[in-house]
Amino acid sequence: MTTSSFEQASRSPAPFAVMRFSTAALPPGDRIAIWREVIGRKLLRVDIEPWAGRDFHIDATVRVLPGAGVVSASISEFRLARTRELTADGNDGLRLAVNLGEPEVIIQSGRELILGAGEATLMACAEPFAVERRTPGRFLGVHLPLAVLRPLVGNAGDMIMRPIPRNAAGLRLLTGYVGVLDQEEVLPPTQARLIATHIQDLAALAIGATRDAAALAESRGMRAARLHAIKADVVANIGSADLSIGAMAQRHRLHIRYVQRLFEADGTTYSEYVLAQRLSQAYRLLANPRHARRAIADIAAQCGFGDPAYFSRRFRRAYGAPPSDLRATNRADGD
């Protein structure tokens, strides 16, 4: 999909879905040709050439949002070029390129950058550029119209091909926020616009936002990204005995009160969110026939409940029946 297509989709009132592409779905003999000519040159408007003598594979996810486009991919060794011919599509947008793996080389306007893991740079889609990767890796590309980015960072042209360190404000949060976004298949227009605004905020912070834009991004995109990051951390460590708000705040280098305000603005509390996630995980395990022989106390412990009696009370309150009833119902259905 071209960045011009991103801009066209930004004006569409339809829901915004994620698109996934993989060379594994293509016939092996035609894999390179189809990817280069159809997906590369016609859709993405870049020329992708596999590194000589290496197997070529790529798994890419494309998300179109109002005023932003996101491409994330895992890819083998390659050379990529947006040639003068391909820039004739009239796209004057900007691309925040984030390297998520081994070093890659980016060349544009006579300048060459080597990006390490987690580092980024801003590129101009109206000018030819090239990317070289000699080891398999992952990358993230955030496409933003110039008209969107200019008021947030001032003279965006001065930012092109400047190295952005991995610890730049907003960059790591942007990467994590987009990772959570990939899990949502379809977004309604209102939610898509909100998420696009958050991505614009985080990208501007990473590139170098103006003072006013940085203050706005702190209260908008950065808060949303931090909330998503904490929620993802809770889900990933749901069985941990220590998911206290103090431990979580320390892990994310935030004050406890700041974390409390994030969840209050979301209409809940941190402890309520953790409890809901633990109960939800327990429900899924109890409803799964593969766990039918496990003790309920064992499942409760796996979900972070140290006291089986407390778990049973909270489960009953949440789902209207004790965990033993859910298991009995599923066994009867299975029979």
C-alpha positions in Angstrom: 0.0 0.0 0.0 1.4 3.4 -0.9 1.5 6.3 1.4 -0.8 8.0 -1.1 -3.2 5.2 -0.3 -2.7 5.9 3.4 -3.8 9.5 2.7 -6.8 8.3 0.6 -7.9 5.9 3.4 -7.5 8.7 5.9 -10.5 10.4 4.3 -12.6 7.3 4.3 -15.4 6.9 6.9 -15.1 3.1 6.8 -13.6 1.0 9.6 -9.9 0.7 9.5 -8.6 -2.8 9.3 -5.2 -4.3 9.6 -3.7 -6.0 6.5 -1.2 -8.8 6.7 1.1 -10.0 4.0 3.5 -13.0 4.1 5.7 -14.6 1.5 4.7 -18.0 3.1 1.3 -17.6 1.4 2.9 -17.3 -2.0 4.1 -20.1 -4.4 7.8 -20.6 -3.7 8.8 -20.3 -7.4 6.9 -17.0 -7.8 7.5 -15.6 -4.3 10.1 -13.0 -5.1 8.5 -11.9 -8.4 5.1 -11.4 -6.9 6.4 -9.6 -3.8 8.6 -7.3 -5.8 6.2 -6.4 -8.6 2.8 -6.5 -6.9 3.3 -5.8 -3.2 6.6 -3.9 -3.5 6.4 -1.7 -6.5 2.7 -1.3 -7.0 1.4 -1.3 -3.4 4.3 -0.1 -1.2 6.0 1.9 -4.0 9.4 0.6 -3.2 11.7 -1.9 -5.0 12.7 -4.8 -2.7 15.6 -7.0 -3.8 16.6 -10.1 -1.7 20.3 -10.3 -0.8 22.1 -12.6 -3.3 22.2 -16.2 -2.3 19.8 -15.8 0.7 16.3 -17.2 1.1 13.8 -14.3 1.0 10.9 -14.2 3.5 8.9 -11.3 5.0 5.8 -11.1 7.2 4.4 -7.6 7.1 1.5 -5.8 8.8 0.0 -2.6 7.4 -2.4 -0.4 9.3 -4.1 2.6 7.7 -5.3 5.3 10.1 -6.7 8.8 9.5 -3.5 10.9 9.1 -1.1 8.1 9.8 0.0 4.7 8.4 2.0 2.0 10.2 4.0 -0.8 8.6 5.8 -3.4 10.7 7.6 -6.3 9.4 10.0 -9.2 10.0 12.2 -9.7 7.0 15.3 -11.6 5.8 18.4 -9.9 4.3 17.4 -7.4 1.6 18.0 -4.2 -0.3 15.1 -1.7 -0.6 15.0 1.4 -2.7 12.4 4.1 -3.5 13.7 5.2 -6.8 13.2 8.5 -8.6 10.6 6.7 -10.8 8.6 5.5 -7.8 8.6 9.0 -6.2 6.6 10.2 -9.1 3.4 9.2 -7.2 3.4 12.7 -5.7 3.7 11.5 -2.1 5.3 14.3 0.0 4.8 12.5 3.4 7.4 11.6 5.9 8.5 8.2 7.2 9.7 7.6 10.7 11.9 4.5 10.3 12.5 2.5 13.5 15.0 -0.4 13.4 14.0 -3.2 15.8 16.8 -5.7 15.1 20.4 -5.9 13.9 21.9 -2.8 12.3 20.6 -1.6 9.0 21.9 1.1 6.7 19.7 4.0 5.4 20.8 6.3 2.6 19.1 9.5 1.5 20.1 12.9 0.1 23.8 11.9 0.0 23.8 10.9 3.7 24.2 7.5 5.2 23.1 6.3 8.6 23.6 3.0 10.4 20.7 2.4 12.8 21.2 0.1 15.7 18.5 -1.8 17.5 15.8 0.6 18.7 17.2 3.6 16.9 15.3 5.6 14.3 15.4 8.4 11.7 13.0 10.6 9.7 12.9 10.1 5.9 11.3 12.1 3.1 9.1 10.0 0.8 9.3 12.7 -1.9 13.1 11.9 -2.3 14.7 8.7 -3.3 16.1 6.6 -0.5 17.7 3.1 0.0 17.8 0.7 2.9 20.2 -2.3 3.2 19.9 -5.1 5.8 22.6 -7.8 5.8 21.0 -9.8 8.6 17.4 -10.8 9.2 15.5 -8.4 11.4 12.4 -6.3 12.2 11.5 -2.8 11.4 8.7 -0.3 12.0 7.7 2.5 9.6 5.3 5.2 10.6 4.0 7.3 7.7 2.8 10.8 8.4 1.6 13.5 6.0 3.8 16.6 6.0 0.8 18.8 6.8 0.2 16.7 10.0 3.8 16.7 11.2 4.8 20.3 10.4 2.8 22.0 13.2 4.1 19.5 15.7 7.8 19.7 15.1 8.3 23.0 13.4 10.6 22.7 10.4 10.3 19.0 9.7 12.8 19.2 6.8 15.6 19.9 9.2 14.9 16.7 11.0 15.4 14.4 8.0 18.2 11.8 8.3 19.1 12.8 11.8 19.8 9.9 14.1 17.2 9.4 16.8 18.5 7.5 19.8 16.6 4.6 21.3 15.9 6.5 24.5 14.4 9.5 22.8 11.2 10.7 24.3 8.2 8.8 22.9 10.2 6.4 20.7 10.0 3.3 22.9 6.4 4.1 23.9 5.5 4.4 20.2 7.0 1.0 19.4 5.1 -0.7 22.3 1.9 1.2 21.4 1.9 0.0 17.8 2.6 -3.5 19.0 -0.6 -3.5 21.0 -2.4 -1.9 18.1 -1.5 -4.8 15.8 -3.7 -7.1 17.9 -6.8 -5.2 16.9 -8.1 -6.4 13.5 -10.7 -3.7 12.9 -11.1 -0.2 14.3 -14.2 2.0 14.1 -13.5 5.5 12.7 -13.7 7.3 16.1 -11.2 5.0 17.7 -9.0 5.0 14.6 -8.8 8.8 14.8 -7.9 8.8 18.5 -5.2 6.2 18.0 -3.8 8.1 15.0 -3.6 11.2 17.2 -1.7 9.3 19.8 0.8 8.0 17.2 1.3 11.5 15.8 2.0 12.7 19.3 4.6 10.0 20.1 6.2 10.4 16.7 6.5 14.1 17.2 8.1 13.6 20.6 10.6 11.2 19.1 11.5 13.5 16.3 11.6 16.7 18.3 8.3 18.3 19.2 7.8 22.0 19.7 7.2 23.1 23.3 3.4 23.4 22.9 3.2 20.1 20.9 5.3 18.3 23.6 3.0 19.5 26.4 -0.1 18.4 24.5 1.5 15.0 23.6 2.4 14.4 27.3 -1.3 14.8 28.3 -2.6 12.9 25.3 -0.5 10.4 23.3 2.1 9.7 26.0 -0.5 9.0 28.7 -2.4 6.6 26.4 0.8 4.8 25.4 1.9 4.5 29.1 -1.5 3.1 30.0 -1.3 0.5 27.2 2.3 -0.4 28.2 1.3 -1.0 31.8 -1.8 -3.0 30.8 0.3 -5.2 28.5 2.8 -5.7 31.3 0.0 -6.9 33.6 -1.3 -9.3 31.0 2.1 -10.7 30.3 2.8 -11.3 34.0 -0.6 -12.2 35.2 0.6 -15.1 37.3 3.2 -13.1 39.1 2.7 -12.8 42.9 3.9 -9.2 42.9 1.8 -7.1 40.5 1.5 -4.3 43.1 1.1 -0.8 41.8 4.4 0.1 43.5 6.3 -2.6 41.7 4.6 -1.6 38.4 5.3 2.1 38.8 9.0 1.3 39.6 9.3 -0.9 36.5 7.9 1.8 34.2 9.8 4.6 36.0 6.7 6.4 37.0 5.2 7.8 40.3 2.5 5.7 41.9 0.1 8.6 41.8 0.7 9.0 38.1 -0.2 5.4 37.5 -3.3 5.8 39.7 -4.4 8.8 37.6 -3.9 6.9 34.3 -6.4 4.2 35.4 -8.8 6.7 37.0 -9.0 8.5 33.7 -9.7 5.1 32.1 -12.7 4.7 34.4 -11.2 2.1 36.7 -8.4 1.5 39.2 -5.1 -0.3 38.8 -6.1 -3.0 41.4 -9.5 -3.5 39.7 -7.8 -3.9 36.3 -5.4 -6.5 37.7 -8.2 -8.4 39.4 -10.3 -8.4 36.2 -7.4 -9.7 34.1 -6.7 -12.5 36.6 -10.3 -13.6 36.8 -10.6 -13.5 33.0 -7.5 -15.7 32.6 -8.9 -18.1 35.3 -12.2 -18.3 33.4 -10.5 -19.2 30.1 -8.5 -21.9 31.8 -11.5 -23.4 33.6 -13.5 -23.4 30.4 -10.8 -25.1 28.5 -11.2 -28.9 28.4 -7.5 -29.3 28.2 -7.3 -28.2 31.9 -10.3 -30.3 33.1 -8.1 -32.5 35.3 -6.2 -29.6 37.0 -7.2 -28.6 40.5 -9.1 -25.3 40.7 -6.6 -24.1 43.4 -3.8 -24.8 40.9 -5.4 -22.7 38.2 -6.1 -19.9 40.8 -2.4 -19.9 41.7 -1.4 -19.7 38.1 -3.5 -16.6 37.7 -1.9 -14.9 40.7 -4.4 -15.8 43.5 -2.6 -16.9 46.6 -5.8 -17.7 48.5 -8.3 -20.2 46.9 -11.2 -19.0 49.1 -10.7 -15.4 48.0 -10.4 -16.5 44.4 -13.7 -18.4 44.7 -15.5 -15.4 46.2 -14.3 -13.0 43.6 -15.0 -15.4 40.8 -18.6 -15.9 42.0 -19.1 -12.1 42.3 -17.8 -11.6 38.7 -19.5 -14.5 36.9 -22.5 -15.3 39.2 -21.4 -18.8 40.0 -18.4 -20.5 41.7 -15.6 -21.9 39.6 -16.7 -25.4 40.3 -20.0 -24.8 38.5 -18.3 -23.5 35.4 -16.1 -26.6 35.3 -19.1 -28.9 35.9 -21.1 -27.2 33.1 -18.3 -27.6 30.6 -17.8 -31.3 31.5 -21.6 -31.9 31.0 -21.4 -30.0 27.6 -18.4 -32.1 26.6 -20.2 -35.3 27.5 
